[in-house]
């Protein structure tokens, strides 16, 4: 049974500004890549955190059946948010520790729904540190942003 991985990244030129997200989906059998799919997108006016969330959401929503998958992100915001902070936000009616509305709650709810279909393990890697799949996800995010730069 192949193991599934999603390597995700977001990018933004200015924050807010034009942004993009990228995801590399990979099925592995041992050390051999069995199947690979690349996803990307972007928006004219967004933030880096929104694009990091969209990369993870898009990767999970792209799976056509319930799967066991490892999502690898260089965003502590995404990893900590979905594995830890979200439980308190839900208990507190989508308010943060300061009793203010959670930023990007619409995207957090969408990510929560997307991951609920799957058995997800979340991993963090240091960004821009030569991790080949993370570097590819970054390239995809920049490509997703490209049509919106200079507008």
Secondary structure, 3 states (H helix, E strand, C coil): CCEEEEEEEEEEEECCEEEEEEEEEEEEECCEEEEEEEEEEEEEEECHHHHHHHHHHHHHHCCCCCCEEEEEECCHHHHHHHHHHHHHHHHCCCECCCCCECCCHHHHHHHHHHHHCCEEEEEECCCCCCCHHHHHHHHHHHHHHHCCCCC
